[in-house]
Amino acid sequence: MAPDTATLIRDALALDADQRAVVANALLESFHGTGDTDEVDAAWRREATRRLAEVRAGAVELVDADEHYARLRASITA
């Protein structure tokens, strides 16, 4: 590993958890190119809005997370 890389890693690890998360996210995003994320963000907003509308309309059954995981564990062990 090049000395500059080792220094960069050492300095990054000295950051607090929130700062490390920001750096890690930026590095991960760099693998996907520098494309415009507005389209993806808009798609997620539409999806979240659609799901919220379904909840408000009573079109979906809401299940408590603990109940869901209990059902899931039961189906796996069956």
N, CA, C and O atoms as a GROMACS GRO file, in nm:
protein
  312
    1MET      N    1   0.086  -0.117   0.000
    1MET     CA    2   0.000   0.000   0.000
    1MET      C    3   0.090   0.123   0.000
    1MET      O    4   0.187   0.130   0.076
    2ALA      N    5   0.057   0.218  -0.084
    2ALA     CA    6   0.136   0.340  -0.094
    2ALA      C    7   0.124   0.420   0.034
    2ALA      O    8   0.020   0.419   0.099
    3PRO      N    9   0.232   0.491   0.073
    3PRO     CA   10   0.227   0.570   0.196
    3PRO      C   11   0.112   0.670   0.199
    3PRO      O   12   0.050   0.691   0.304
    4ASP      N   13   0.082   0.732   0.086
    4ASP     CA   14  -0.029   0.828   0.082
    4ASP      C   15  -0.162   0.759   0.114
    4ASP      O   16  -0.247   0.815   0.183
    5THR      N   17  -0.178   0.637   0.063
    5THR     CA   18  -0.301   0.562   0.089
    5THR      C   19  -0.310   0.526   0.237
    5THR      O   20  -0.417   0.539   0.297
    6ALA      N   21  -0.202   0.481   0.295
    6ALA     CA   22  -0.201   0.446   0.437
    6ALA      C   23  -0.234   0.567   0.524
    6ALA      O   24  -0.308   0.556   0.621
    7THR      N   25  -0.179   0.682   0.488
    7THR     CA   26  -0.207   0.805   0.562
    7THR      C   27  -0.354   0.843   0.549
    7THR      O   28  -0.418   0.882   0.647
    8LEU      N   29  -0.406   0.831   0.429
    8LEU     CA   30  -0.547   0.863   0.406
    8LEU      C   31  -0.637   0.773   0.490
    8LEU      O   32  -0.732   0.821   0.552
    9ILE      N   33  -0.608   0.644   0.492
    9ILE     CA   34  -0.688   0.551   0.570
    9ILE      C   35  -0.677   0.582   0.719
    9ILE      O   36  -0.777   0.584   0.790
   10ARG      N   37  -0.556   0.607   0.767
   10ARG     CA   38  -0.537   0.641   0.908
   10ARG      C   39  -0.616   0.764   0.947
   10ARG      O   40  -0.681   0.767   1.051
   11ASP      N   41  -0.609   0.866   0.862
   11ASP     CA   42  -0.681   0.990   0.890
   11ASP      C   43  -0.832   0.970   0.886
   11ASP      O   44  -0.905   1.026   0.967
   12ALA      N   45  -0.879   0.889   0.791
   12ALA     CA   46  -1.022   0.863   0.780
   12ALA      C   47  -1.073   0.788   0.903
   12ALA      O   48  -1.181   0.817   0.953
   13LEU      N   49  -0.995   0.692   0.951
   13LEU     CA   50  -1.036   0.615   1.068
   13LEU      C   51  -1.038   0.700   1.196
   13LEU      O   52  -1.101   0.662   1.294
   14ALA      N   53  -0.970   0.813   1.194
   14ALA     CA   54  -0.970   0.902   1.310
   14ALA      C   55  -1.096   0.988   1.316
   14ALA      O   56  -1.123   1.053   1.417
   15LEU      N   57  -1.174   0.990   1.208
   15LEU     CA   58  -1.298   1.067   1.206
   15LEU      C   59  -1.402   1.002   1.295
   15LEU      O   60  -1.392   0.883   1.326
   16ASP      N   61  -1.504   1.080   1.336
   16ASP     CA   62  -1.612   1.019   1.412
   16ASP      C   63  -1.699   0.937   1.317
   16ASP      O   64  -1.685   0.946   1.195
   17ALA      N   65  -1.788   0.857   1.373
   17ALA     CA   66  -1.867   0.762   1.294
   17ALA      C   67  -1.947   0.831   1.183
   17ALA      O   68  -1.952   0.781   1.071
   18ASP      N   69  -2.010   0.944   1.213
   18ASP     CA   70  -2.089   1.013   1.112
   18ASP      C   71  -2.002   1.062   0.997
   18ASP      O   72  -2.039   1.050   0.880
   19GLN      N   73  -1.887   1.116   1.029
   19GLN     CA   74  -1.796   1.164   0.924
   19GLN      C   75  -1.744   1.047   0.840
   19GLN      O   76  -1.733   1.059   0.718
   20ARG      N   77  -1.712   0.934   0.905
   20ARG     CA   78  -1.667   0.815   0.830
   20ARG      C   79  -1.777   0.766   0.736
   20ARG      O   80  -1.748   0.722   0.625
   21ALA      N   81  -1.902   0.774   0.781
   21ALA     CA   82  -2.014   0.730   0.697
   21ALA      C   83  -2.024   0.817   0.572
   21ALA      O   84  -2.049   0.767   0.463
   22VAL      N   85  -2.006   0.947   0.589
   22VAL     CA   86  -2.011   1.038   0.474
   22VAL      C   87  -1.900   1.005   0.376
   22VAL      O   88  -1.922   1.000   0.255
   23VAL      N   89  -1.779   0.983   0.428
   23VAL     CA   90  -1.665   0.950   0.342
   23VAL      C   91  -1.689   0.816   0.272
   23VAL      O   92  -1.667   0.805   0.151
   24ALA      N   93  -1.732   0.716   0.347
   24ALA     CA   94  -1.757   0.584   0.288
   24ALA      C   95  -1.863   0.591   0.179
   24ALA      O   96  -1.847   0.530   0.074
   25ASN      N   97  -1.970   0.665   0.204
   25ASN     CA   98  -2.075   0.679   0.104
   25ASN      C   99  -2.022   0.746  -0.022
   25ASN      O  100  -2.053   0.703  -0.134
   26ALA      N  101  -1.943   0.850  -0.006
   26ALA     CA  102  -1.887   0.919  -0.122
   26ALA      C  103  -1.796   0.827  -0.202
   26ALA      O  104  -1.797   0.829  -0.325
   27LEU      N  105  -1.718   0.745  -0.132
   27LEU     CA  106  -1.629   0.652  -0.202
   27LEU      C  107  -1.711   0.545  -0.276
   27LEU      O  108  -1.679   0.512  -0.390
   28LEU      N  109  -1.813   0.492  -0.212
   28LEU     CA  110  -1.897   0.392  -0.278
   28LEU      C  111  -1.967   0.449  -0.400
   28LEU      O  112  -1.975   0.384  -0.504
   29GLU      N  113  -2.019   0.571  -0.388
   29GLU     CA  114  -2.086   0.634  -0.501
   29GLU      C  115  -1.989   0.656  -0.617
   29GLU      O  116  -2.032   0.658  -0.733
   30SER      N  117  -1.861   0.674  -0.588
   30SER     CA  118  -1.764   0.697  -0.695
   30SER      C  119  -1.750   0.575  -0.786
   30SER      O  120  -1.707   0.589  -0.900
   31PHE      N  121  -1.785   0.457  -0.738
   31PHE     CA  122  -1.780   0.338  -0.822
   31PHE      C  123  -1.891   0.336  -0.926
   31PHE      O  124  -1.880   0.267  -1.027
   32HIS      N  125  -1.994   0.411  -0.902
   32HIS     CA  126  -2.109   0.413  -0.991
   32HIS      C  127  -2.106   0.531  -1.087
   32HIS      O  128  -2.206   0.561  -1.152
   33GLY      N  129  -1.995   0.596  -1.097
   33GLY     CA  130  -1.982   0.708  -1.188
   33GLY      C  131  -2.036   0.836  -1.125
   33GLY      O  132  -2.082   0.838  -1.011
   34THR      N  133  -2.030   0.940  -1.202
   34THR     CA  134  -2.073   1.071  -1.152
   34THR      C  135  -2.206   1.111  -1.211
   34THR      O  136  -2.236   1.229  -1.223
   35GLY      N  137  -2.287   1.011  -1.247
   35GLY     CA  138  -2.417   1.038  -1.309
   35GLY      C  139  -2.507   1.119  -1.219
   35GLY      O  140  -2.487   1.127  -1.097
   36ASP      N  141  -2.605   1.178  -1.280
   36ASP     CA  142  -2.702   1.261  -1.209
   36ASP      C  143  -2.794   1.171  -1.127
   36ASP      O  144  -2.855   1.079  -1.182
   37THR      N  145  -2.806   1.197  -0.998
   37THR     CA  146  -2.891   1.115  -0.912
   37THR      C  147  -3.032   1.170  -0.899
   37THR      O  148  -3.114   1.111  -0.830
   38ASP      N  149  -3.061   1.282  -0.963
   38ASP     CA  150  -3.194   1.343  -0.951
   38ASP      C  151  -3.304   1.246  -0.997
   38ASP      O  152  -3.410   1.238  -0.935
   39GLU      N  153  -3.278   1.173  -1.104
   39GLU     CA  154  -3.378   1.080  -1.157
   39GLU      C  155  -3.406   0.967  -1.057
   39GLU      O  156  -3.521   0.929  -1.036
   40VAL      N  157  -3.301   0.915  -0.997
   40VAL     CA  158  -3.317   0.808  -0.898
   40VAL      C  159  -3.389   0.861  -0.775
   40VAL      O  160  -3.480   0.797  -0.723
   41ASP      N  161  -3.349   0.977  -0.728
   41ASP     CA  162  -3.415   1.038  -0.611
   41ASP      C  163  -3.563   1.061  -0.639
   41ASP      O  164  -3.647   1.036  -0.552
   42ALA      N  165  -3.595   1.107  -0.757
   42ALA     CA  166  -3.735   1.132  -0.793
   42ALA      C  167  -3.814   1.002  -0.796
   42ALA      O  168  -3.929   0.998  -0.753
   43ALA      N  169  -3.752   0.895  -0.847
   43ALA     CA  170  -3.820   0.766  -0.851
   43ALA      C  171  -3.848   0.715  -0.710
   43ALA      O  172  -3.956   0.662  -0.684
   44TRP      N  173  -3.752   0.730  -0.619
   44TRP     CA  174  -3.775   0.687  -0.481
   44TRP      C  175  -3.883   0.771  -0.414
   44TRP      O  176  -3.963   0.718  -0.337
   45ARG      N  177  -3.885   0.902  -0.442
   45ARG     CA  178  -3.992   0.986  -0.386
   45ARG      C  179  -4.129   0.942  -0.436
   45ARG      O  180  -4.224   0.936  -0.358
   46ARG      N  181  -4.139   0.911  -0.566
   46ARG     CA  182  -4.266   0.862  -0.620
   46ARG      C  183  -4.307   0.732  -0.552
   46ARG      O  184  -4.424   0.714  -0.517
   47GLU      N  185  -4.213   0.642  -0.533
   47GLU     CA  186  -4.242   0.514  -0.469
   47GLU      C  187  -4.287   0.534  -0.324
   47GLU      O  188  -4.385   0.473  -0.280
   48ALA      N  189  -4.217   0.618  -0.251
   48ALA     CA  190  -4.255   0.644  -0.112
   48ALA      C  191  -4.393   0.709  -0.104
   48ALA      O  192  -4.473   0.675  -0.017
   49THR      N  193  -4.421   0.801  -0.195
   49THR     CA  194  -4.552   0.866  -0.198
   49THR      C  195  -4.662   0.765  -0.230
   49THR      O  196  -4.768   0.768  -0.169
   50ARG      N  197  -4.636   0.675  -0.325
   50ARG     CA  198  -4.732   0.572  -0.362
   50ARG      C  199  -4.761   0.480  -0.243
   50ARG      O  200  -4.876   0.449  -0.214
   51ARG      N  201  -4.656   0.438  -0.173
   51ARG     CA  202  -4.674   0.348  -0.059
   51ARG      C  203  -4.749   0.417   0.054
   51ARG      O  204  -4.834   0.356   0.118
   52LEU      N  205  -4.718   0.543   0.079
   52LEU     CA  206  -4.789   0.618   0.183
   52LEU      C  207  -4.937   0.630   0.149
   52LEU      O  208  -5.023   0.616   0.236
   53ALA      N  209  -4.966   0.655   0.023
   53ALA     CA  210  -5.107   0.664  -0.020
   53ALA      C  211  -5.178   0.532   0.002
   53ALA      O  212  -5.294   0.531   0.045
   54GLU      N  213  -5.112   0.420  -0.025
   54GLU     CA  214  -5.172   0.288  -0.001
   54GLU      C  215  -5.201   0.266   0.147
   54GLU      O  216  -5.306   0.213   0.182
   55VAL      N  217  -5.108   0.308   0.233
   55VAL     CA  218  -5.129   0.294   0.377
   55VAL      C  219  -5.247   0.378   0.421
   55VAL      O  220  -5.335   0.330   0.492
   56ARG      N  221  -5.249   0.503   0.379
   56ARG     CA  222  -5.357   0.594   0.419
   56ARG      C  223  -5.492   0.548   0.368
   56ARG      O  224  -5.594   0.570   0.433
   57ALA      N  225  -5.495   0.483   0.251
   57ALA     CA  226  -5.620   0.436   0.194
   57ALA      C  227  -5.664   0.302   0.253
   57ALA      O  228  -5.774   0.254   0.224
   58GLY      N  229  -5.579   0.243   0.335
   58GLY     CA  230  -5.612   0.113   0.393
   58GLY      C  231  -5.601  -0.001   0.293
   58GLY      O  232  -5.659  -0.107   0.313
   59ALA      N  233  -5.527   0.021   0.186
   59ALA     CA  234  -5.514  -0.080   0.080
   59ALA      C  235  -5.411  -0.187   0.112
   59ALA      O  236  -5.404  -0.288   0.042
   60VAL      N  237  -5.332  -0.166   0.215
   60VAL     CA  238  -5.230  -0.264   0.252
   60VAL      C  239  -5.245  -0.298   0.400
   60VAL      O  240  -5.293  -0.218   0.480
   61GLU      N  241  -5.204  -0.419   0.434
   61GLU     CA  242  -5.208  -0.463   0.573
   61GLU      C  243  -5.074  -0.431   0.639
   61GLU      O  244  -4.970  -0.477   0.594
   62LEU      N  245  -5.078  -0.352   0.745
   62LEU     CA  246  -4.957  -0.323   0.818
   62LEU      C  247  -4.937  -0.430   0.923
   62LEU      O  248  -5.030  -0.468   0.994
   63VAL      N  249  -4.813  -0.480   0.932
   63VAL     CA  250  -4.781  -0.585   1.027
   63VAL      C  251  -4.669  -0.536   1.116
   63VAL      O  252  -4.570  -0.480   1.068
   64ASP      N  253  -4.686  -0.558   1.246
   64ASP     CA  254  -4.582  -0.522   1.342
   64ASP      C  255  -4.454  -0.598   1.305
   64ASP      O  256  -4.459  -0.715   1.269
   65ALA      N  257  -4.340  -0.532   1.315
   65ALA     CA  258  -4.213  -0.593   1.276
   65ALA      C  259  -4.184  -0.720   1.356
   65ALA      O  260  -4.141  -0.820   1.299
   66ASP      N  261  -4.208  -0.719   1.488
   66ASP     CA  262  -4.184  -0.838   1.569
   66ASP      C  263  -4.271  -0.954   1.523
   66ASP      O  264  -4.226  -1.068   1.516
   67GLU      N  265  -4.398  -0.923   1.491
   67GLU     CA  266  -4.489  -1.026   1.441
   67GLU      C  267  -4.440  -1.082   1.307
   67GLU      O  268  -4.444  -1.202   1.283
   68HIS      N  269  -4.396  -0.993   1.220
   68HIS     CA  270  -4.346  -1.034   1.089
   68HIS      C  271  -4.227  -1.129   1.104
   68HIS      O  272  -4.222  -1.234   1.039
   69TYR      N  273  -4.131  -1.092   1.189
   69TYR     CA  274  -4.012  -1.175   1.205
   69TYR      C  275  -4.047  -1.308   1.271
   69TYR      O  276  -3.985  -1.410   1.240
   70ALA      N  277  -4.146  -1.309   1.360
   70ALA     CA  278  -4.190  -1.434   1.421
   70ALA      C  279  -4.250  -1.525   1.314
   70ALA      O  280  -4.221  -1.645   1.312
   71ARG      N  281  -4.333  -1.469   1.226
   71ARG     CA  282  -4.390  -1.548   1.116
   71ARG      C  283  -4.281  -1.601   1.025
   71ARG      O  284  -4.284  -1.717   0.983
   72LEU      N  285  -4.186  -1.517   0.995
   72LEU     CA  286  -4.076  -1.557   0.907
   72LEU      C  287  -3.994  -1.670   0.969
   72LEU      O  288  -3.963  -1.768   0.902
   73ARG      N  289  -3.961  -1.656   1.098
   73ARG     CA  290  -3.886  -1.763   1.166
   73ARG      C  291  -3.967  -1.893   1.165
   73ARG      O  292  -3.911  -2.001   1.142
   74ALA      N  293  -4.096  -1.884   1.189
   74ALA     CA  294  -4.182  -2.003   1.191
   74ALA      C  295  -4.185  -2.070   1.054
   74ALA      O  296  -4.181  -2.192   1.045
   75SER      N  297  -4.191  -1.991   0.949
   75SER     CA  298  -4.196  -2.049   0.814
   75SER      C  299  -4.064  -2.115   0.776
   75SER      O  300  -4.062  -2.212   0.699
   76ILE      N  301  -3.955  -2.063   0.828
   76ILE     CA  302  -3.823  -2.120   0.797
   76ILE      C  303  -3.804  -2.253   0.870
   76ILE      O  304  -3.749  -2.348   0.814
   77THR      N  305  -3.849  -2.260   0.993
   77THR     CA  306  -3.829  -2.382   1.073
   77THR      C  307  -3.932  -2.490   1.040
   77THR      O  308  -3.915  -2.605   1.080
   78ALA      N  309  -4.040  -2.453   0.969
   78ALA     CA  310  -4.144  -2.551   0.936
   78ALA      C  311  -4.102  -2.645   0.826
   78ALA      O  312  -4.178  -2.733   0.787
   0.00000   0.00000   0.00000
